[in-house]
């Protein structure tokens, strides 16, 4: 089947990018592209036509003139139509009208600009307000403000396109397969790696948890660890790998390649115990990645230097930035330049869901150079620390993760979960250990 797509003669790199991501990466179909003096996007095959409204980019023909905060939608329409896979469709740009004829469909929802908005995160480029870690707060992002952050709307738009083709007689099979990806950011390698941390733990038992018994237990544990009789509470690597293996999964461990004394460094990447653990992970067939140190998210020289600190036997191809620090487009471009292939930084800080509007892997875009990069984003869907803020009850906590998994599975996406290695054998997380085991058993 030959598909021809005509696009209006403005914002060409942006339009080429989003059409290629939706058609090549999401739908998996070949097409040819023409730049024409047309008003809207025109998709033709055989004697059939699909017209998609160019509501957004057509208003800003000058290069990069769309990149303004006032161009973030203020209102969102949730429109019902027979093509959507859900009860309604969030309309970011355009309007809800869809006219279906015998051989043609006219869709007034600007699917392409709406998808471009979500995937490229240009919203975060134009929002100047940042938190104390330089991040765009969840509550300022459009999907959270309008309560569709738990919907992968770009996948929904792709399914709308699939339904349009099907209505006109062209069935496009979704050849993607659901995958669960379990990741662990190694912020802390050992709870009692340094004596001050032991003193802090004792103080927490006495003054925060108000338990002399726990303080005594901590004291006993500390000396057992130092004598080699038991593992440190944060040494959960064997537990995590064994659990993943039983479920037919691999664990992805992202280490901070810092050195004690550097900002926010809690361990030294070249420490013998750390290096031994990294090699053990590799030898067991699991994945080692980079958890870019605090200051590296917009510092190419530092990030590339950090990569060189890993054992020579380890090839680093994926990772996530510490504290989910992300600056658009610097972070993605830095990862590209340093030869990282896959990133999973794009996730919410205090919420769960689809910060990029998708659960699928996709090629990212530099909104300033206007170039599609080789780097693939696999967005983070659930982080345990964010989820526990919303659902402290362990049953609700579990149910929400499974609900999110079911959504990702529906769209044959990648369910990227983050659970820190240190959030198990400590008082505030002990009751969730069984929940984690249950999650891994059911996540496929």
DOKOL-656077 format. One record per residue (C-alpha): residue in three letters; x, y, z. Coordinates in Angstrom, 3 decimals. Example, Ala and Ser with C-alpha at 12.3 -4.5 7.8 and 13.67 -1.06 7.14 Angstrom:
BEGIN
[node 'ALA' [12.300 -4.500 7.800]]
[node 'SER' [13.670 -1.060 7.140]]
//
This chain:
BEGIN
[node 'UNK' [0.000 0.000 0.000]]
[node 'UNK' [1.486 3.352 -1.078]]
[node 'UNK' [0.727 6.198 1.290]]
[node 'UNK' [1.418 9.780 0.273]]
[node 'UNK' [1.393 12.586 2.821]]
[node 'UNK' [1.270 16.244 1.874]]
[node 'UNK' [2.214 18.849 4.461]]
[node 'UNK' [1.775 22.635 4.409]]
[node 'UNK' [4.904 24.642 3.626]]
[node 'UNK' [5.825 25.846 7.135]]
[node 'UNK' [7.697 24.440 10.147]]
[node 'UNK' [9.019 21.663 7.922]]
[node 'UNK' [11.518 20.001 10.332]]
[node 'UNK' [8.896 19.877 13.089]]
[node 'UNK' [6.268 18.367 10.809]]
[node 'UNK' [8.662 15.868 9.251]]
[node 'UNK' [9.686 14.735 12.725]]
[node 'UNK' [6.218 14.146 14.159]]
[node 'UNK' [4.913 12.461 11.021]]
[node 'UNK' [7.912 10.129 10.949]]
[node 'UNK' [7.534 9.235 14.637]]
[node 'UNK' [3.807 8.551 14.337]]
[node 'UNK' [3.892 6.716 11.021]]
[node 'UNK' [7.254 4.931 11.132]]
[node 'UNK' [7.738 4.321 14.858]]
[node 'UNK' [4.190 4.074 16.226]]
[node 'UNK' [2.232 2.688 13.259]]
[node 'UNK' [5.090 0.979 11.429]]
[node 'UNK' [4.051 1.957 7.909]]
[node 'UNK' [6.003 3.383 4.989]]
[node 'UNK' [5.031 6.649 3.338]]
[node 'UNK' [6.272 9.327 0.988]]
[node 'UNK' [6.196 13.000 1.938]]
[node 'UNK' [5.521 16.067 -0.162]]
[node 'UNK' [5.692 19.730 0.830]]
[node 'UNK' [2.794 21.485 -0.871]]
[node 'UNK' [0.887 24.737 -0.760]]
[node 'UNK' [-1.988 23.097 1.079]]
[node 'UNK' [-3.901 24.294 4.120]]
[node 'UNK' [-3.938 21.030 6.082]]
[node 'UNK' [-2.165 17.663 6.239]]
[node 'UNK' [-3.427 15.437 3.412]]
[node 'UNK' [-2.945 11.648 3.563]]
[node 'UNK' [-3.731 9.754 0.360]]
[node 'UNK' [-3.817 6.047 -0.514]]
[node 'UNK' [-5.637 4.410 -3.410]]
[node 'UNK' [-8.647 6.690 -3.946]]
[node 'UNK' [-9.029 7.463 -0.205]]
[node 'UNK' [-8.156 10.674 1.646]]
[node 'UNK' [-7.596 11.619 5.288]]
[node 'UNK' [-7.338 15.323 6.049]]
[node 'UNK' [-5.881 16.420 9.412]]
[node 'UNK' [-6.272 20.005 10.579]]
[node 'UNK' [-3.074 22.112 10.662]]
[node 'UNK' [-4.481 24.283 13.420]]
[node 'UNK' [-1.267 25.108 15.284]]
[node 'UNK' [1.848 25.360 13.129]]
[node 'UNK' [0.003 27.148 10.351]]
[node 'UNK' [-0.333 30.161 12.650]]
[node 'UNK' [3.439 30.439 13.153]]
[node 'UNK' [5.165 30.265 9.749]]
[node 'UNK' [8.351 31.937 11.022]]
[node 'UNK' [10.949 29.466 12.322]]
[node 'UNK' [10.651 28.765 16.065]]
[node 'UNK' [8.022 31.495 16.499]]
[node 'UNK' [5.686 28.912 18.076]]
[node 'UNK' [8.024 28.493 21.080]]
[node 'UNK' [6.198 30.753 23.510]]
[node 'UNK' [4.557 30.069 26.839]]
[node 'UNK' [1.315 31.682 25.682]]
[node 'UNK' [1.016 28.947 23.043]]
[node 'UNK' [0.489 26.264 25.680]]
[node 'UNK' [-3.260 25.491 25.561]]
[node 'UNK' [-5.296 27.104 28.327]]
[node 'UNK' [-8.357 24.895 27.854]]
[node 'UNK' [-8.623 21.238 26.919]]
[node 'UNK' [-11.655 19.742 25.213]]
[node 'UNK' [-12.460 16.103 25.936]]
[node 'UNK' [-14.338 15.133 22.790]]
[node 'UNK' [-16.299 11.991 22.006]]
[node 'UNK' [-15.958 10.369 18.596]]
[node 'UNK' [-16.261 6.909 17.072]]
[node 'UNK' [-12.545 6.709 16.202]]
[node 'UNK' [-11.068 7.058 19.659]]
[node 'UNK' [-10.055 3.950 21.631]]
[node 'UNK' [-11.247 5.624 24.846]]
[node 'UNK' [-14.476 7.304 25.967]]
[node 'UNK' [-13.187 10.634 24.706]]
[node 'UNK' [-10.156 12.333 23.171]]
[node 'UNK' [-8.205 15.203 24.763]]
[node 'UNK' [-7.978 17.953 22.140]]
[node 'UNK' [-4.943 20.181 22.659]]
[node 'UNK' [-5.068 21.977 19.317]]
[node 'UNK' [-7.898 22.216 16.806]]
[node 'UNK' [-11.505 21.301 17.543]]
[node 'UNK' [-13.531 18.142 18.045]]
[node 'UNK' [-15.212 17.930 14.627]]
[node 'UNK' [-14.656 14.769 12.590]]
[node 'UNK' [-16.506 14.224 9.320]]
[node 'UNK' [-16.528 10.674 7.959]]
[node 'UNK' [-17.537 10.077 4.339]]
[node 'UNK' [-17.445 7.064 2.070]]
[node 'UNK' [-13.868 7.554 0.869]]
[node 'UNK' [-12.641 10.371 3.052]]
[node 'UNK' [-12.235 11.507 6.646]]
[node 'UNK' [-11.756 15.091 7.763]]
[node 'UNK' [-10.368 15.399 11.304]]
[node 'UNK' [-10.295 18.844 12.876]]
[node 'UNK' [-8.244 17.654 15.853]]
[node 'UNK' [-4.654 18.697 15.159]]
[node 'UNK' [-3.254 15.287 16.021]]
[node 'UNK' [0.242 16.146 14.798]]
[node 'UNK' [0.793 19.379 16.752]]
[node 'UNK' [-0.764 17.842 19.866]]
[node 'UNK' [1.577 14.845 19.643]]
[node 'UNK' [4.545 17.113 18.949]]
[node 'UNK' [3.719 19.135 22.053]]
[node 'UNK' [3.764 16.061 24.275]]
[node 'UNK' [6.717 14.161 22.829]]
[node 'UNK' [9.193 17.019 22.413]]
[node 'UNK' [8.447 18.563 25.826]]
[node 'UNK' [8.691 22.066 24.320]]
[node 'UNK' [6.272 22.980 27.083]]
[node 'UNK' [9.154 22.584 29.537]]
[node 'UNK' [11.394 24.779 27.409]]
[node 'UNK' [9.023 27.746 27.587]]
[node 'UNK' [7.983 27.378 31.249]]
[node 'UNK' [10.570 29.411 33.138]]
[node 'UNK' [9.342 28.491 36.633]]
[node 'UNK' [11.483 25.681 38.054]]
[node 'UNK' [11.766 23.952 41.426]]
[node 'UNK' [14.898 24.056 43.581]]
[node 'UNK' [16.427 21.257 41.490]]
[node 'UNK' [15.878 23.072 38.191]]
[node 'UNK' [12.932 20.886 37.153]]
[node 'UNK' [9.566 21.861 35.707]]
[node 'UNK' [7.102 21.138 38.553]]
[node 'UNK' [4.446 18.534 37.795]]
[node 'UNK' [1.624 20.899 38.668]]
[node 'UNK' [2.671 23.363 35.944]]
[node 'UNK' [2.573 20.749 33.196]]
[node 'UNK' [-0.519 20.701 31.013]]
[node 'UNK' [-1.386 17.022 31.491]]
[node 'UNK' [-1.341 17.311 35.292]]
[node 'UNK' [-3.213 20.625 35.316]]
[node 'UNK' [-5.990 19.098 33.195]]
[node 'UNK' [-5.910 15.628 34.748]]
[node 'UNK' [-4.909 13.534 31.745]]
[node 'UNK' [-1.412 12.646 32.956]]
[node 'UNK' [-2.444 9.008 33.431]]
[node 'UNK' [-3.431 8.709 29.784]]
[node 'UNK' [-0.906 8.021 26.974]]
[node 'UNK' [-2.630 10.440 24.642]]
[node 'UNK' [-0.054 10.170 21.850]]
[node 'UNK' [-0.748 6.442 21.716]]
[node 'UNK' [-4.441 7.293 21.639]]
[node 'UNK' [-3.853 9.636 18.683]]
[node 'UNK' [-1.890 6.912 16.881]]
[node 'UNK' [-4.796 4.511 17.430]]
[node 'UNK' [-7.176 7.126 16.035]]
[node 'UNK' [-5.072 7.234 12.870]]
[node 'UNK' [-5.110 3.427 12.763]]
[node 'UNK' [-8.908 3.473 13.045]]
[node 'UNK' [-9.172 6.057 10.260]]
[node 'UNK' [-7.200 3.815 7.929]]
[node 'UNK' [-9.269 0.802 8.975]]
[node 'UNK' [-12.537 2.631 8.273]]
[node 'UNK' [-11.255 3.387 4.784]]
[node 'UNK' [-10.289 -0.233 4.182]]
[node 'UNK' [-6.607 -0.362 5.172]]
[node 'UNK' [-5.945 -2.518 8.241]]
[node 'UNK' [-2.678 -1.703 10.042]]
[node 'UNK' [-1.579 -4.316 12.540]]
[node 'UNK' [0.013 -3.124 15.781]]
[node 'UNK' [3.251 -5.105 15.665]]
[node 'UNK' [4.606 -3.748 18.943]]
[node 'UNK' [4.680 -6.015 21.992]]
[node 'UNK' [4.169 -5.106 25.617]]
[node 'UNK' [7.318 -5.131 27.745]]
[node 'UNK' [7.983 -4.509 31.426]]
[node 'UNK' [11.235 -2.721 32.206]]
[node 'UNK' [12.316 -2.774 35.863]]
[node 'UNK' [14.867 -0.097 36.747]]
[node 'UNK' [16.751 0.719 39.945]]
[node 'UNK' [18.482 4.058 40.515]]
[node 'UNK' [21.437 3.437 42.830]]
[node 'UNK' [21.420 6.705 44.774]]
[node 'UNK' [22.877 4.947 47.812]]
[node 'UNK' [25.069 1.857 47.679]]
[node 'UNK' [25.163 1.195 51.435]]
[node 'UNK' [23.169 2.527 54.370]]
[node 'UNK' [26.086 2.272 56.737]]
[node 'UNK' [28.912 2.964 54.334]]
[node 'UNK' [29.937 5.968 56.396]]
[node 'UNK' [29.870 6.317 60.212]]
[node 'UNK' [27.821 9.586 60.156]]
[node 'UNK' [25.030 7.720 58.343]]
[node 'UNK' [24.952 5.184 61.173]]
[node 'UNK' [24.644 8.003 63.726]]
[node 'UNK' [21.854 9.558 61.662]]
[node 'UNK' [19.986 6.230 61.585]]
[node 'UNK' [20.253 5.868 65.361]]
[node 'UNK' [18.966 9.427 65.757]]
[node 'UNK' [16.033 8.667 63.466]]
[node 'UNK' [15.097 5.624 65.533]]
[node 'UNK' [15.127 7.619 68.757]]
[node 'UNK' [13.775 11.028 67.757]]
[node 'UNK' [11.654 10.362 64.656]]
[node 'UNK' [10.408 6.796 65.127]]
[node 'UNK' [10.615 7.203 68.941]]
[node 'UNK' [11.749 3.619 69.455]]
[node 'UNK' [14.626 2.677 71.715]]
[node 'UNK' [14.163 -0.923 70.592]]
[node 'UNK' [14.775 0.050 66.943]]
[node 'UNK' [17.843 2.042 67.958]]
[node 'UNK' [19.272 -1.009 69.731]]
[node 'UNK' [18.490 -3.179 66.709]]
[node 'UNK' [20.222 -0.642 64.436]]
[node 'UNK' [23.278 -0.708 66.711]]
[node 'UNK' [23.407 -4.511 66.589]]
[node 'UNK' [22.893 -4.538 62.819]]
[node 'UNK' [25.681 -2.027 62.273]]
[node 'UNK' [28.253 -4.193 64.015]]
[node 'UNK' [27.020 -7.354 62.275]]
[node 'UNK' [27.458 -5.617 58.913]]
[node 'UNK' [30.925 -4.381 59.782]]
[node 'UNK' [31.938 -7.887 60.883]]
[node 'UNK' [30.601 -9.355 57.625]]
[node 'UNK' [27.894 -11.471 59.270]]
[node 'UNK' [24.955 -9.855 57.391]]
[node 'UNK' [24.437 -7.663 54.354]]
[node 'UNK' [23.893 -3.923 54.482]]
[node 'UNK' [20.138 -3.089 54.200]]
[node 'UNK' [20.744 -1.389 50.848]]
[node 'UNK' [22.550 -4.401 49.407]]
[node 'UNK' [19.470 -5.757 47.664]]
[node 'UNK' [21.148 -6.543 44.346]]
[node 'UNK' [20.913 -10.348 44.587]]
[node 'UNK' [17.326 -10.108 45.831]]
[node 'UNK' [16.325 -7.865 42.914]]
[node 'UNK' [18.097 -9.929 40.261]]
[node 'UNK' [16.740 -13.236 41.560]]
[node 'UNK' [13.205 -11.883 41.660]]
[node 'UNK' [13.447 -10.513 38.120]]
[node 'UNK' [14.904 -13.773 36.840]]
[node 'UNK' [11.999 -15.765 38.291]]
[node 'UNK' [9.616 -13.521 36.357]]
[node 'UNK' [11.622 -13.771 33.133]]
[node 'UNK' [12.801 -10.154 33.416]]
[node 'UNK' [16.074 -8.295 33.581]]
[node 'UNK' [16.788 -5.621 36.158]]
[node 'UNK' [18.373 -2.380 34.957]]
[node 'UNK' [20.709 -0.869 37.571]]
[node 'UNK' [21.657 2.780 37.078]]
[node 'UNK' [24.779 3.764 39.046]]
[node 'UNK' [25.909 7.313 39.812]]
[node 'UNK' [29.506 7.544 38.479]]
[node 'UNK' [30.602 10.035 41.113]]
[node 'UNK' [33.384 10.160 43.701]]
[node 'UNK' [32.915 10.907 47.395]]
[node 'UNK' [33.471 14.613 47.917]]
[node 'UNK' [31.659 15.580 44.731]]
[node 'UNK' [28.232 17.163 45.049]]
[node 'UNK' [25.591 14.719 46.286]]
[node 'UNK' [27.964 11.740 45.946]]
[node 'UNK' [27.027 8.986 48.418]]
[node 'UNK' [29.538 6.412 47.155]]
[node 'UNK' [32.546 6.173 44.863]]
[node 'UNK' [31.956 4.383 41.578]]
[node 'UNK' [35.500 2.933 41.585]]
[node 'UNK' [35.191 1.498 45.107]]
[node 'UNK' [36.102 -2.219 45.067]]
[node 'UNK' [32.713 -3.318 46.415]]
[node 'UNK' [30.845 -1.158 43.919]]
[node 'UNK' [32.959 -2.337 40.982]]
[node 'UNK' [32.530 -5.965 42.061]]
[node 'UNK' [28.753 -5.537 42.224]]
[node 'UNK' [28.652 -3.910 38.772]]
[node 'UNK' [30.580 -6.814 37.235]]
[node 'UNK' [28.348 -9.300 39.032]]
[node 'UNK' [25.255 -7.651 37.541]]
[node 'UNK' [26.773 -7.854 34.058]]
[node 'UNK' [27.853 -11.475 34.468]]
[node 'UNK' [24.351 -12.471 35.586]]
[node 'UNK' [22.902 -11.014 32.388]]
[node 'UNK' [21.281 -7.919 33.852]]
[node 'UNK' [21.856 -4.352 32.681]]
[node 'UNK' [24.147 -1.648 34.056]]
[node 'UNK' [23.351 1.939 33.116]]
[node 'UNK' [24.269 5.455 34.157]]
[node 'UNK' [22.437 7.563 36.694]]
[node 'UNK' [23.976 10.878 35.694]]
[node 'UNK' [25.248 12.763 38.758]]
[node 'UNK' [23.412 15.798 40.073]]
[node 'UNK' [25.249 18.467 38.064]]
[node 'UNK' [25.682 16.482 34.863]]
[node 'UNK' [22.217 16.952 33.348]]
[node 'UNK' [23.349 19.930 31.261]]
[node 'UNK' [27.122 19.477 31.392]]
[node 'UNK' [28.385 17.412 28.471]]
[node 'UNK' [32.033 17.429 29.568]]
[node 'UNK' [31.164 16.194 33.056]]
[node 'UNK' [28.757 13.544 31.796]]
[node 'UNK' [31.231 12.126 29.302]]
[node 'UNK' [33.888 12.133 32.041]]
[node 'UNK' [31.502 10.201 34.303]]
[node 'UNK' [31.017 7.552 31.628]]
[node 'UNK' [34.744 6.832 31.636]]
[node 'UNK' [34.631 5.931 35.345]]
[node 'UNK' [32.762 2.681 34.829]]
[node 'UNK' [34.774 -0.566 34.660]]
[node 'UNK' [36.202 -1.056 31.164]]
[node 'UNK' [34.233 -4.292 30.780]]
[node 'UNK' [30.942 -2.380 30.996]]
[node 'UNK' [29.415 -0.742 27.941]]
[node 'UNK' [26.949 1.919 29.027]]
[node 'UNK' [24.100 2.503 26.573]]
[node 'UNK' [21.199 3.653 28.744]]
[node 'UNK' [20.333 5.511 31.917]]
[node 'UNK' [18.414 8.213 33.741]]
[node 'UNK' [19.443 11.542 35.258]]
[node 'UNK' [19.669 11.903 39.052]]
[node 'UNK' [16.616 13.631 40.600]]
[node 'UNK' [15.016 13.384 37.124]]
[node 'UNK' [16.841 16.613 36.276]]
[node 'UNK' [16.121 17.585 32.684]]
[node 'UNK' [16.745 20.728 30.685]]
[node 'UNK' [15.268 20.911 27.224]]
[node 'UNK' [17.042 20.463 24.821]]
[node 'UNK' [20.440 20.355 26.557]]
[node 'UNK' [19.966 17.053 28.414]]
[node 'UNK' [18.833 15.057 25.394]]
[node 'UNK' [21.523 16.578 23.178]]
[node 'UNK' [24.199 15.810 25.777]]
[node 'UNK' [23.100 12.170 25.949]]
[node 'UNK' [23.141 11.987 22.154]]
[node 'UNK' [26.624 13.476 21.934]]
[node 'UNK' [27.937 11.053 24.573]]
[node 'UNK' [26.585 8.056 22.600]]
[node 'UNK' [23.828 7.051 25.025]]
[node 'UNK' [21.156 5.124 23.139]]
[node 'UNK' [18.215 5.064 25.571]]
[node 'UNK' [17.058 7.461 28.277]]
[node 'UNK' [14.315 7.116 30.900]]
[node 'UNK' [14.476 10.501 32.605]]
[node 'UNK' [11.083 11.716 31.392]]
[node 'UNK' [8.785 10.846 34.276]]
[node 'UNK' [6.845 12.748 36.906]]
[node 'UNK' [8.373 13.816 40.205]]
[node 'UNK' [5.264 13.568 42.396]]
[node 'UNK' [2.807 11.781 40.118]]
[node 'UNK' [2.611 8.667 37.982]]
[node 'UNK' [1.707 8.513 34.332]]
[node 'UNK' [2.820 9.730 30.956]]
[node 'UNK' [4.861 12.946 31.099]]
[node 'UNK' [5.553 12.666 27.364]]
[node 'UNK' [2.029 11.459 26.617]]
[node 'UNK' [3.236 8.008 25.627]]
[node 'UNK' [4.263 4.588 26.915]]
[node 'UNK' [6.197 3.814 23.729]]
[node 'UNK' [9.870 4.237 22.961]]
[node 'UNK' [10.411 7.121 20.539]]
[node 'UNK' [13.144 9.210 18.909]]
[node 'UNK' [13.595 12.574 20.594]]
[node 'UNK' [13.794 16.010 18.947]]
[node 'UNK' [16.003 19.013 19.647]]
[node 'UNK' [13.527 21.905 19.536]]
[node 'UNK' [16.288 24.495 18.996]]
[node 'UNK' [18.448 22.838 16.319]]
[node 'UNK' [15.223 21.351 14.915]]
[node 'UNK' [16.789 17.933 14.446]]
[node 'UNK' [15.561 14.439 15.139]]
[node 'UNK' [18.139 12.661 17.320]]
[node 'UNK' [19.181 9.014 17.394]]
[node 'UNK' [18.535 8.948 21.153]]
[node 'UNK' [15.426 7.007 22.153]]
[node 'UNK' [13.287 7.988 25.126]]
[node 'UNK' [11.624 5.228 27.134]]
[node 'UNK' [9.518 7.373 29.488]]
[node 'UNK' [9.359 6.525 33.168]]
[node 'UNK' [5.770 5.585 34.046]]
[node 'UNK' [5.854 4.728 37.775]]
[node 'UNK' [8.363 5.702 40.462]]
[node 'UNK' [7.707 4.155 43.851]]
[node 'UNK' [8.605 7.329 45.760]]
[node 'UNK' [6.037 9.349 43.820]]
[node 'UNK' [3.385 6.658 44.078]]
[node 'UNK' [3.639 6.302 47.843]]
[node 'UNK' [2.862 10.018 48.244]]
[node 'UNK' [-0.467 9.510 46.480]]
[node 'UNK' [-1.243 5.995 47.710]]
[node 'UNK' [0.292 5.302 51.148]]
[node 'UNK' [-2.041 2.340 51.671]]
[node 'UNK' [-0.150 -0.677 50.338]]
[node 'UNK' [-3.225 -2.197 48.692]]
[node 'UNK' [-4.074 1.031 46.873]]
[node 'UNK' [-0.388 1.326 45.980]]
[node 'UNK' [-0.429 -2.127 44.381]]
[node 'UNK' [-3.753 -1.576 42.604]]
[node 'UNK' [-2.532 1.656 40.999]]
[node 'UNK' [0.617 0.019 39.642]]
[node 'UNK' [-1.408 -2.822 38.148]]
[node 'UNK' [-3.883 -0.326 36.642]]
[node 'UNK' [-1.001 1.562 35.032]]
[node 'UNK' [0.440 -1.710 33.769]]
[node 'UNK' [-2.892 -2.602 32.189]]
[node 'UNK' [-2.994 0.765 30.388]]
[node 'UNK' [0.510 0.269 28.990]]
[node 'UNK' [-0.345 -3.294 27.990]]
[node 'UNK' [-3.431 -2.099 26.129]]
[node 'UNK' [-1.242 0.057 23.894]]
[node 'UNK' [1.595 -2.498 23.689]]
[node 'UNK' [4.041 -0.086 25.255]]
[node 'UNK' [6.987 -0.338 27.628]]
[node 'UNK' [6.060 -0.248 31.306]]
[node 'UNK' [9.087 1.466 32.837]]
[node 'UNK' [9.098 1.153 36.624]]
[node 'UNK' [11.615 2.674 39.031]]
[node 'UNK' [12.167 1.134 42.456]]
[node 'UNK' [15.294 2.250 44.319]]
[node 'UNK' [17.529 -0.464 45.748]]
[node 'UNK' [17.480 1.234 49.167]]
[node 'UNK' [13.689 1.241 49.562]]
[node 'UNK' [13.217 -2.210 51.088]]
[node 'UNK' [14.900 -3.076 54.386]]
[node 'UNK' [14.206 0.145 56.255]]
[node 'UNK' [11.253 0.879 58.574]]
[node 'UNK' [9.233 3.107 56.235]]
[node 'UNK' [9.462 0.621 53.330]]
[node 'UNK' [9.478 -2.790 55.036]]
[node 'UNK' [5.776 -3.448 54.461]]
[node 'UNK' [6.161 -2.804 50.717]]
[node 'UNK' [8.733 -5.555 50.148]]
[node 'UNK' [6.021 -8.183 49.707]]
[node 'UNK' [4.117 -5.773 47.488]]
[node 'UNK' [7.182 -5.447 45.249]]
[node 'UNK' [7.450 -9.221 45.012]]
[node 'UNK' [3.788 -9.408 44.056]]
[node 'UNK' [4.213 -6.650 41.457]]
[node 'UNK' [7.136 -8.418 39.763]]
[node 'UNK' [5.206 -11.686 39.719]]
[node 'UNK' [2.237 -10.032 37.974]]
[node 'UNK' [3.899 -7.336 35.871]]
[node 'UNK' [4.066 -9.422 32.714]]
//
